[in-house]
Amino acid sequence: MVATSFTPMASLMGGALIGLSAVLLMWAKGRVAGVSGIAARLFPPYEDGEFAGRLAFVAGLV
């Protein structure tokens, strides 16, 4: 049997960061942080002035 560590503080902080980033995106751009839509628009024919922001968002997920 493999035991895993219980890390409530790390989990709480990770969830808070995800929530904060979603709220900031909604505040700054007026959009919901839909990862599939943001990632799909990294590829043509959806090129526009938002490419750098989309790339930064997806890179931040990694």
mmJSON file of the N, C-alpha and C atoms, coordinates in Angstrom:
{"data_MODEL":{"atom_site":{
"group_PDB":["ATOM","ATOM","ATOM","ATOM","ATOM","ATOM","ATOM","ATOM","ATOM","ATOM","ATOM","ATOM","ATOM","ATOM","ATOM","ATOM","ATOM","ATOM","ATOM","ATOM","ATOM","ATOM","ATOM","ATOM","ATOM","ATOM","ATOM","ATOM","ATOM","ATOM","ATOM","ATOM","ATOM","ATOM","ATOM","ATOM","ATOM","ATOM","ATOM","ATOM","ATOM","ATOM","ATOM","ATOM","ATOM","ATOM","ATOM","ATOM","ATOM","ATOM","ATOM","ATOM","ATOM","ATOM","ATOM","ATOM","ATOM","ATOM","ATOM","ATOM","ATOM","ATOM","ATOM","ATOM","ATOM","ATOM","ATOM","ATOM","ATOM","ATOM","ATOM","ATOM","ATOM","ATOM","ATOM","ATOM","ATOM","ATOM","ATOM","ATOM","ATOM","ATOM","ATOM","ATOM","ATOM","ATOM","ATOM","ATOM","ATOM","ATOM","ATOM","ATOM","ATOM","ATOM","ATOM","ATOM","ATOM","ATOM","ATOM","ATOM","ATOM","ATOM","ATOM","ATOM","ATOM","ATOM","ATOM","ATOM","ATOM","ATOM","ATOM","ATOM","ATOM","ATOM","ATOM","ATOM","ATOM","ATOM","ATOM","ATOM","ATOM","ATOM","ATOM","ATOM","ATOM","ATOM","ATOM","ATOM","ATOM","ATOM","ATOM","ATOM","ATOM","ATOM","ATOM","ATOM","ATOM","ATOM","ATOM","ATOM","ATOM","ATOM","ATOM","ATOM","ATOM","ATOM","ATOM","ATOM","ATOM","ATOM","ATOM","ATOM","ATOM","ATOM","ATOM","ATOM","ATOM","ATOM","ATOM","ATOM","ATOM","ATOM","ATOM","ATOM","ATOM","ATOM","ATOM","ATOM","ATOM","ATOM","ATOM","ATOM","ATOM","ATOM","ATOM","ATOM","ATOM","ATOM","ATOM","ATOM","ATOM","ATOM","ATOM","ATOM","ATOM","ATOM"],
"id":[1,2,3,4,5,6,7,8,9,10,11,12,13,14,15,16,17,18,19,20,21,22,23,24,25,26,27,28,29,30,31,32,33,34,35,36,37,38,39,40,41,42,43,44,45,46,47,48,49,50,51,52,53,54,55,56,57,58,59,60,61,62,63,64,65,66,67,68,69,70,71,72,73,74,75,76,77,78,79,80,81,82,83,84,85,86,87,88,89,90,91,92,93,94,95,96,97,98,99,100,101,102,103,104,105,106,107,108,109,110,111,112,113,114,115,116,117,118,119,120,121,122,123,124,125,126,127,128,129,130,131,132,133,134,135,136,137,138,139,140,141,142,143,144,145,146,147,148,149,150,151,152,153,154,155,156,157,158,159,160,161,162,163,164,165,166,167,168,169,170,171,172,173,174,175,176,177,178,179,180,181,182,183,184,185,186],
"type_symbol":["N","C","C","N","C","C","N","C","C","N","C","C","N","C","C","N","C","C","N","C","C","N","C","C","N","C","C","N","C","C","N","C","C","N","C","C","N","C","C","N","C","C","N","C","C","N","C","C","N","C","C","N","C","C","N","C","C","N","C","C","N","C","C","N","C","C","N","C","C","N","C","C","N","C","C","N","C","C","N","C","C","N","C","C","N","C","C","N","C","C","N","C","C","N","C","C","N","C","C","N","C","C","N","C","C","N","C","C","N","C","C","N","C","C","N","C","C","N","C","C","N","C","C","N","C","C","N","C","C","N","C","C","N","C","C","N","C","C","N","C","C","N","C","C","N","C","C","N","C","C","N","C","C","N","C","C","N","C","C","N","C","C","N","C","C","N","C","C","N","C","C","N","C","C","N","C","C","N","C","C","N","C","C","N","C","C"],
"label_atom_id":["N","CA","C","N","CA","C","N","CA","C","N","CA","C","N","CA","C","N","CA","C","N","CA","C","N","CA","C","N","CA","C","N","CA","C","N","CA","C","N","CA","C","N","CA","C","N","CA","C","N","CA","C","N","CA","C","N","CA","C","N","CA","C","N","CA","C","N","CA","C","N","CA","C","N","CA","C","N","CA","C","N","CA","C","N","CA","C","N","CA","C","N","CA","C","N","CA","C","N","CA","C","N","CA","C","N","CA","C","N","CA","C","N","CA","C","N","CA","C","N","CA","C","N","CA","C","N","CA","C","N","CA","C","N","CA","C","N","CA","C","N","CA","C","N","CA","C","N","CA","C","N","CA","C","N","CA","C","N","CA","C","N","CA","C","N","CA","C","N","CA","C","N","CA","C","N","CA","C","N","CA","C","N","CA","C","N","CA","C","N","CA","C","N","CA","C","N","CA","C","N","CA","C","N","CA","C","N","CA","C","N","CA","C","N","CA","C"],
"label_alt_id":[null,null,null,null,null,null,null,null,null,null,null,null,null,null,null,null,null,null,null,null,null,null,null,null,null,null,null,null,null,null,null,null,null,null,null,null,null,null,null,null,null,null,null,null,null,null,null,null,null,null,null,null,null,null,null,null,null,null,null,null,null,null,null,null,null,null,null,null,null,null,null,null,null,null,null,null,null,null,null,null,null,null,null,null,null,null,null,null,null,null,null,null,null,null,null,null,null,null,null,null,null,null,null,null,null,null,null,null,null,null,null,null,null,null,null,null,null,null,null,null,null,null,null,null,null,null,null,null,null,null,null,null,null,null,null,null,null,null,null,null,null,null,null,null,null,null,null,null,null,null,null,null,null,null,null,null,null,null,null,null,null,null,null,null,null,null,null,null,null,null,null,null,null,null,null,null,null,null,null,null,null,null,null,null,null,null],
"label_comp_id":["MET","MET","MET","VAL","VAL","VAL","ALA","ALA","ALA","THR","THR","THR","SER","SER","SER","PHE","PHE","PHE","THR","THR","THR","PRO","PRO","PRO","MET","MET","MET","ALA","ALA","ALA","SER","SER","SER","LEU","LEU","LEU","MET","MET","MET","GLY","GLY","GLY","GLY","GLY","GLY","ALA","ALA","ALA","LEU","LEU","LEU","ILE","ILE","ILE","GLY","GLY","GLY","LEU","LEU","LEU","SER","SER","SER","ALA","ALA","ALA","VAL","VAL","VAL","LEU","LEU","LEU","LEU","LEU","LEU","MET","MET","MET","TRP","TRP","TRP","ALA","ALA","ALA","LYS","LYS","LYS","GLY","GLY","GLY","ARG","ARG","ARG","VAL","VAL","VAL","ALA","ALA","ALA","GLY","GLY","GLY","VAL","VAL","VAL","SER","SER","SER","GLY","GLY","GLY","ILE","ILE","ILE","ALA","ALA","ALA","ALA","ALA","ALA","ARG","ARG","ARG","LEU","LEU","LEU","PHE","PHE","PHE","PRO","PRO","PRO","PRO","PRO","PRO","TYR","TYR","TYR","GLU","GLU","GLU","ASP","ASP","ASP","GLY","GLY","GLY","GLU","GLU","GLU","PHE","PHE","PHE","ALA","ALA","ALA","GLY","GLY","GLY","ARG","ARG","ARG","LEU","LEU","LEU","ALA","ALA","ALA","PHE","PHE","PHE","VAL","VAL","VAL","ALA","ALA","ALA","GLY","GLY","GLY","LEU","LEU","LEU","VAL","VAL","VAL"],
"label_asym_id":["A","A","A","A","A","A","A","A","A","A","A","A","A","A","A","A","A","A","A","A","A","A","A","A","A","A","A","A","A","A","A","A","A","A","A","A","A","A","A","A","A","A","A","A","A","A","A","A","A","A","A","A","A","A","A","A","A","A","A","A","A","A","A","A","A","A","A","A","A","A","A","A","A","A","A","A","A","A","A","A","A","A","A","A","A","A","A","A","A","A","A","A","A","A","A","A","A","A","A","A","A","A","A","A","A","A","A","A","A","A","A","A","A","A","A","A","A","A","A","A","A","A","A","A","A","A","A","A","A","A","A","A","A","A","A","A","A","A","A","A","A","A","A","A","A","A","A","A","A","A","A","A","A","A","A","A","A","A","A","A","A","A","A","A","A","A","A","A","A","A","A","A","A","A","A","A","A","A","A","A","A","A","A","A","A","A"],
"label_entity_id":["1","1","1","1","1","1","1","1","1","1","1","1","1","1","1","1","1","1","1","1","1","1","1","1","1","1","1","1","1","1","1","1","1","1","1","1","1","1","1","1","1","1","1","1","1","1","1","1","1","1","1","1","1","1","1","1","1","1","1","1","1","1","1","1","1","1","1","1","1","1","1","1","1","1","1","1","1","1","1","1","1","1","1","1","1","1","1","1","1","1","1","1","1","1","1","1","1","1","1","1","1","1","1","1","1","1","1","1","1","1","1","1","1","1","1","1","1","1","1","1","1","1","1","1","1","1","1","1","1","1","1","1","1","1","1","1","1","1","1","1","1","1","1","1","1","1","1","1","1","1","1","1","1","1","1","1","1","1","1","1","1","1","1","1","1","1","1","1","1","1","1","1","1","1","1","1","1","1","1","1","1","1","1","1","1","1"],
"label_seq_id":[1,1,1,2,2,2,3,3,3,4,4,4,5,5,5,6,6,6,7,7,7,8,8,8,9,9,9,10,10,10,11,11,11,12,12,12,13,13,13,14,14,14,15,15,15,16,16,16,17,17,17,18,18,18,19,19,19,20,20,20,21,21,21,22,22,22,23,23,23,24,24,24,25,25,25,26,26,26,27,27,27,28,28,28,29,29,29,30,30,30,31,31,31,32,32,32,33,33,33,34,34,34,35,35,35,36,36,36,37,37,37,38,38,38,39,39,39,40,40,40,41,41,41,42,42,42,43,43,43,44,44,44,45,45,45,46,46,46,47,47,47,48,48,48,49,49,49,50,50,50,51,51,51,52,52,52,53,53,53,54,54,54,55,55,55,56,56,56,57,57,57,58,58,58,59,59,59,60,60,60,61,61,61,62,62,62],
"pdbx_PDB_ins_code":[null,null,null,null,null,null,null,null,null,null,null,null,null,null,null,null,null,null,null,null,null,null,null,null,null,null,null,null,null,null,null,null,null,null,null,null,null,null,null,null,null,null,null,null,null,null,null,null,null,null,null,null,null,null,null,null,null,null,null,null,null,null,null,null,null,null,null,null,null,null,null,null,null,null,null,null,null,null,null,null,null,null,null,null,null,null,null,null,null,null,null,null,null,null,null,null,null,null,null,null,null,null,null,null,null,null,null,null,null,null,null,null,null,null,null,null,null,null,null,null,null,null,null,null,null,null,null,null,null,null,null,null,null,null,null,null,null,null,null,null,null,null,null,null,null,null,null,null,null,null,null,null,null,null,null,null,null,null,null,null,null,null,null,null,null,null,null,null,null,null,null,null,null,null,null,null,null,null,null,null,null,null,null,null,null,null],
"Cartn_x":[0.841,0.0,0.894,0.522,1.277,0.557,1.28,0.698,1.017,0.038,0.244,0.189,0.905,0.933,-0.343,-0.843,-1.999,-1.471,-1.72,-1.176,-2.305,-3.021,-4.161,-3.76,-2.655,-2.26,-1.821,-1.047,-0.623,-1.835,-2.773,-3.983,-4.837,-4.949,-5.716,-5.087,-3.78,-3.093,-3.212,-3.1,-3.252,-4.652,-5.651,-7.028,-7.281,-6.681,-6.832,-6.179,-5.031,-4.373,-5.184,-5.773,-6.618,-7.838,-8.462,-9.616,-9.257,-8.122,-7.672,-7.402,-6.767,-6.485,-7.771,-8.766,-10.043,-10.752,-10.724,-11.346,-10.612,-9.295,-8.524,-8.782,-8.906,-9.206,-10.599,-11.55,-12.903,-12.899,-12.156,-12.088,-11.373,-10.26,-9.44,-10.007,-10.521,-10.949,-12.447,-13.154,-14.585,-14.919,-13.998,-14.208,-14.028,-14.666,-14.495,-13.249,-12.495,-11.257,-11.572,-11.995,-12.253,-10.995,-10.33,-9.022,-9.094,-10.111,-10.184,-10.352,-11.151,-11.324,-10.062,-9.378,-8.141,-7.069,-6.928,-5.913,-6.233,-7.503,-7.873,-7.588,-7.679,-7.433,-5.955,-5.091,-3.655,-3.27,-4.118,-3.826,-4.671,-4.163,-4.927,-6.253,-7.252,-7.364,-7.749,-7.496,-7.919,-6.835,-5.894,-4.819,-5.361,-5.025,-5.404,-4.442,-4.783,-3.9,-3.819,-4.576,-4.602,-3.698,-2.891,-2.076,-1.138,-0.45,0.515,-0.174,-1.333,-2.08,-2.53,-2.986,-3.399,-2.215,-1.095,0.099,0.572,0.549,0.937,0.003,-1.294,-2.257,-1.999,-1.801,-1.546,-0.198,0.815,2.122,2.02,1.174,0.974,0.314,-0.499,-1.112,-0.088,0.892,1.925,2.758],
"Cartn_y":[-1.168,0.0,1.241,2.226,3.467,4.54,5.158,6.236,7.571,8.432,9.765,10.784,11.86,12.899,13.724,14.077,14.962,16.383,17.198,18.557,19.574,19.845,20.748,22.188,22.672,24.055,24.242,23.318,23.407,23.31,22.443,22.305,23.555,24.132,25.357,26.513,26.634,27.707,27.519,26.298,26.03,26.373,25.993,26.324,27.815,28.497,29.95,30.639,30.151,30.736,30.531,29.356,29.099,30.013,30.136,31.017,32.47,32.903,34.278,34.565,33.625,33.842,33.903,33.1,33.151,34.479,34.971,36.259,37.393,37.355,38.401,38.428,37.257,37.211,37.774,37.452,37.985,39.504,40.005,41.444,42.184,41.631,42.325,42.223,41.064,40.832,40.624,40.406,40.151,38.781,37.849,36.486,35.467,34.331,33.208,32.444,31.927,31.206,29.787,29.633,28.317,27.816,26.872,26.426,25.876,25.119,24.551,25.633,26.657,27.743,28.578,28.842,29.62,28.839,27.563,26.748,26.576,26.416,26.228,27.474,28.629,29.865,30.226,29.338,29.534,29.193,28.437,27.964,28.711,28.855,29.538,28.846,29.507,30.869,31.895,31.648,32.538,33.518,33.826,34.744,36.161,36.808,38.199,38.812,39.924,40.606,39.964,38.92,38.27,37.044,36.816,35.591,35.482,36.565,36.525,36.218,36.774,36.502,35.067,34.523,33.117,32.188,32.51,31.695,31.748,32.918,33.054,32.265,32.288,31.56,30.057,29.526,28.09,27.714,28.564,28.286,28.295,29.163,29.195,27.947,27.292,26.045,24.927,24.956,23.908,24.085],
"Cartn_z":[0.0,0.0,0.0,-0.805,-0.897,-0.093,0.812,1.617,0.965,0.897,0.35,1.477,1.28,2.295,2.234,3.395,3.498,3.622,2.607,2.571,2.415,3.484,3.345,3.015,3.53,3.265,1.811,1.288,-0.109,-1.032,-0.725,-1.528,-1.464,-0.297,-0.123,-0.901,-0.829,-1.552,-3.066,-3.546,-4.978,-5.461,-4.71,-5.066,-5.041,-4.066,-3.98,-5.177,-5.612,-6.781,-8.058,-8.206,-9.371,-9.344,-8.195,-8.069,-8.32,-7.792,-7.989,-9.464,-10.15,-11.572,-12.391,-12.041,-12.753,-12.521,-11.282,-10.97,-11.668,-11.687,-12.354,-13.861,-14.473,-15.902,-16.166,-15.314,-15.483,-15.304,-14.344,-14.089,-15.216,-15.682,-16.671,-18.089,-18.453,-19.833,-19.988,-18.878,-18.963,-19.499,-19.357,-19.876,-18.764,-18.949,-18.042,-18.474,-17.517,-17.815,-18.266,-19.5,-20.074,-20.754,-20.147,-20.628,-22.049,-22.372,-23.716,-24.777,-24.499,-25.452,-25.614,-24.506,-24.568,-25.323,-25.037,-25.708,-27.192,-27.543,-28.945,-29.77,-29.162,-29.907,-29.991,-29.564,-29.781,-31.216,-31.891,-33.239,-34.266,-35.494,-36.549,-36.792,-37.21,-37.742,-36.692,-35.417,-34.345,-33.914,-34.784,-34.417,-34.294,-33.19,-32.975,-31.959,-31.399,-30.465,-29.091,-28.853,-27.544,-27.466,-28.476,-28.518,-27.325,-26.979,-25.873,-24.549,-24.328,-23.101,-23.004,-24.131,-24.14,-23.896,-24.531,-24.349,-22.892,-22.29,-20.881,-19.963,-20.269,-19.45,-19.501,-20.707,-20.858,-20.255,-20.416,-19.809,-18.287,-17.752,-16.307,-15.773,-16.585,-16.168,-16.026,-16.905,-16.871,-15.634],
"occupancy":[1.0,1.0,1.0,1.0,1.0,1.0,1.0,1.0,1.0,1.0,1.0,1.0,1.0,1.0,1.0,1.0,1.0,1.0,1.0,1.0,1.0,1.0,1.0,1.0,1.0,1.0,1.0,1.0,1.0,1.0,1.0,1.0,1.0,1.0,1.0,1.0,1.0,1.0,1.0,1.0,1.0,1.0,1.0,1.0,1.0,1.0,1.0,1.0,1.0,1.0,1.0,1.0,1.0,1.0,1.0,1.0,1.0,1.0,1.0,1.0,1.0,1.0,1.0,1.0,1.0,1.0,1.0,1.0,1.0,1.0,1.0,1.0,1.0,1.0,1.0,1.0,1.0,1.0,1.0,1.0,1.0,1.0,1.0,1.0,1.0,1.0,1.0,1.0,1.0,1.0,1.0,1.0,1.0,1.0,1.0,1.0,1.0,1.0,1.0,1.0,1.0,1.0,1.0,1.0,1.0,1.0,1.0,1.0,1.0,1.0,1.0,1.0,1.0,1.0,1.0,1.0,1.0,1.0,1.0,1.0,1.0,1.0,1.0,1.0,1.0,1.0,1.0,1.0,1.0,1.0,1.0,1.0,1.0,1.0,1.0,1.0,1.0,1.0,1.0,1.0,1.0,1.0,1.0,1.0,1.0,1.0,1.0,1.0,1.0,1.0,1.0,1.0,1.0,1.0,1.0,1.0,1.0,1.0,1.0,1.0,1.0,1.0,1.0,1.0,1.0,1.0,1.0,1.0,1.0,1.0,1.0,1.0,1.0,1.0,1.0,1.0,1.0,1.0,1.0,1.0,1.0,1.0,1.0,1.0,1.0,1.0],
"B_iso_or_equiv":[0.0,0.0,0.0,0.0,0.0,0.0,0.0,0.0,0.0,0.0,0.0,0.0,0.0,0.0,0.0,0.0,0.0,0.0,0.0,0.0,0.0,0.0,0.0,0.0,0.0,0.0,0.0,0.0,0.0,0.0,0.0,0.0,0.0,0.0,0.0,0.0,0.0,0.0,0.0,0.0,0.0,0.0,0.0,0.0,0.0,0.0,0.0,0.0,0.0,0.0,0.0,0.0,0.0,0.0,0.0,0.0,0.0,0.0,0.0,0.0,0.0,0.0,0.0,0.0,0.0,0.0,0.0,0.0,0.0,0.0,0.0,0.0,0.0,0.0,0.0,0.0,0.0,0.0,0.0,0.0,0.0,0.0,0.0,0.0,0.0,0.0,0.0,0.0,0.0,0.0,0.0,0.0,0.0,0.0,0.0,0.0,0.0,0.0,0.0,0.0,0.0,0.0,0.0,0.0,0.0,0.0,0.0,0.0,0.0,0.0,0.0,0.0,0.0,0.0,0.0,0.0,0.0,0.0,0.0,0.0,0.0,0.0,0.0,0.0,0.0,0.0,0.0,0.0,0.0,0.0,0.0,0.0,0.0,0.0,0.0,0.0,0.0,0.0,0.0,0.0,0.0,0.0,0.0,0.0,0.0,0.0,0.0,0.0,0.0,0.0,0.0,0.0,0.0,0.0,0.0,0.0,0.0,0.0,0.0,0.0,0.0,0.0,0.0,0.0,0.0,0.0,0.0,0.0,0.0,0.0,0.0,0.0,0.0,0.0,0.0,0.0,0.0,0.0,0.0,0.0,0.0,0.0,0.0,0.0,0.0,0.0],
"pdbx_formal_charge":[null,null,null,null,null,null,null,null,null,null,null,null,null,null,null,null,null,null,null,null,null,null,null,null,null,null,null,null,null,null,null,null,null,null,null,null,null,null,null,null,null,null,null,null,null,null,null,null,null,null,null,null,null,null,null,null,null,null,null,null,null,null,null,null,null,null,null,null,null,null,null,null,null,null,null,null,null,null,null,null,null,null,null,null,null,null,null,null,null,null,null,null,null,null,null,null,null,null,null,null,null,null,null,null,null,null,null,null,null,null,null,null,null,null,null,null,null,null,null,null,null,null,null,null,null,null,null,null,null,null,null,null,null,null,null,null,null,null,null,null,null,null,null,null,null,null,null,null,null,null,null,null,null,null,null,null,null,null,null,null,null,null,null,null,null,null,null,null,null,null,null,null,null,null,null,null,null,null,null,null,null,null,null,null,null,null],
"auth_seq_id":[1,1,1,2,2,2,3,3,3,4,4,4,5,5,5,6,6,6,7,7,7,8,8,8,9,9,9,10,10,10,11,11,11,12,12,12,13,13,13,14,14,14,15,15,15,16,16,16,17,17,17,18,18,18,19,19,19,20,20,20,21,21,21,22,22,22,23,23,23,24,24,24,25,25,25,26,26,26,27,27,27,28,28,28,29,29,29,30,30,30,31,31,31,32,32,32,33,33,33,34,34,34,35,35,35,36,36,36,37,37,37,38,38,38,39,39,39,40,40,40,41,41,41,42,42,42,43,43,43,44,44,44,45,45,45,46,46,46,47,47,47,48,48,48,49,49,49,50,50,50,51,51,51,52,52,52,53,53,53,54,54,54,55,55,55,56,56,56,57,57,57,58,58,58,59,59,59,60,60,60,61,61,61,62,62,62],
"auth_comp_id":["MET","MET","MET","VAL","VAL","VAL","ALA","ALA","ALA","THR","THR","THR","SER","SER","SER","PHE","PHE","PHE","THR","THR","THR","PRO","PRO","PRO","MET","MET","MET","ALA","ALA","ALA","SER","SER","SER","LEU","LEU","LEU","MET","MET","MET","GLY","GLY","GLY","GLY","GLY","GLY","ALA","ALA","ALA","LEU","LEU","LEU","ILE","ILE","ILE","GLY","GLY","GLY","LEU","LEU","LEU","SER","SER","SER","ALA","ALA","ALA","VAL","VAL","VAL","LEU","LEU","LEU","LEU","LEU","LEU","MET","MET","MET","TRP","TRP","TRP","ALA","ALA","ALA","LYS","LYS","LYS","GLY","GLY","GLY","ARG","ARG","ARG","VAL","VAL","VAL","ALA","ALA","ALA","GLY","GLY","GLY","VAL","VAL","VAL","SER","SER","SER","GLY","GLY","GLY","ILE","ILE","ILE","ALA","ALA","ALA","ALA","ALA","ALA","ARG","ARG","ARG","LEU","LEU","LEU","PHE","PHE","PHE","PRO","PRO","PRO","PRO","PRO","PRO","TYR","TYR","TYR","GLU","GLU","GLU","ASP","ASP","ASP","GLY","GLY","GLY","GLU","GLU","GLU","PHE","PHE","PHE","ALA","ALA","ALA","GLY","GLY","GLY","ARG","ARG","ARG","LEU","LEU","LEU","ALA","ALA","ALA","PHE","PHE","PHE","VAL","VAL","VAL","ALA","ALA","ALA","GLY","GLY","GLY","LEU","LEU","LEU","VAL","VAL","VAL"],
"auth_asym_id":["A","A","A","A","A","A","A","A","A","A","A","A","A","A","A","A","A","A","A","A","A","A","A","A","A","A","A","A","A","A","A","A","A","A","A","A","A","A","A","A","A","A","A","A","A","A","A","A","A","A","A","A","A","A","A","A","A","A","A","A","A","A","A","A","A","A","A","A","A","A","A","A","A","A","A","A","A","A","A","A","A","A","A","A","A","A","A","A","A","A","A","A","A","A","A","A","A","A","A","A","A","A","A","A","A","A","A","A","A","A","A","A","A","A","A","A","A","A","A","A","A","A","A","A","A","A","A","A","A","A","A","A","A","A","A","A","A","A","A","A","A","A","A","A","A","A","A","A","A","A","A","A","A","A","A","A","A","A","A","A","A","A","A","A","A","A","A","A","A","A","A","A","A","A","A","A","A","A","A","A","A","A","A","A","A","A"],
"auth_atom_id":["N","CA","C","N","CA","C","N","CA","C","N","CA","C","N","CA","C","N","CA","C","N","CA","C","N","CA","C","N","CA","C","N","CA","C","N","CA","C","N","CA","C","N","CA","C","N","CA","C","N","CA","C","N","CA","C","N","CA","C","N","CA","C","N","CA","C","N","CA","C","N","CA","C","N","CA","C","N","CA","C","N","CA","C","N","CA","C","N","CA","C","N","CA","C","N","CA","C","N","CA","C","N","CA","C","N","CA","C","N","CA","C","N","CA","C","N","CA","C","N","CA","C","N","CA","C","N","CA","C","N","CA","C","N","CA","C","N","CA","C","N","CA","C","N","CA","C","N","CA","C","N","CA","C","N","CA","C","N","CA","C","N","CA","C","N","CA","C","N","CA","C","N","CA","C","N","CA","C","N","CA","C","N","CA","C","N","CA","C","N","CA","C","N","CA","C","N","CA","C","N","CA","C","N","CA","C","N","CA","C","N","CA","C","N","CA","C"],
"pdbx_PDB_model_num":[1,1,1,1,1,1,1,1,1,1,1,1,1,1,1,1,1,1,1,1,1,1,1,1,1,1,1,1,1,1,1,1,1,1,1,1,1,1,1,1,1,1,1,1,1,1,1,1,1,1,1,1,1,1,1,1,1,1,1,1,1,1,1,1,1,1,1,1,1,1,1,1,1,1,1,1,1,1,1,1,1,1,1,1,1,1,1,1,1,1,1,1,1,1,1,1,1,1,1,1,1,1,1,1,1,1,1,1,1,1,1,1,1,1,1,1,1,1,1,1,1,1,1,1,1,1,1,1,1,1,1,1,1,1,1,1,1,1,1,1,1,1,1,1,1,1,1,1,1,1,1,1,1,1,1,1,1,1,1,1,1,1,1,1,1,1,1,1,1,1,1,1,1,1,1,1,1,1,1,1,1,1,1,1,1,1]
}}}
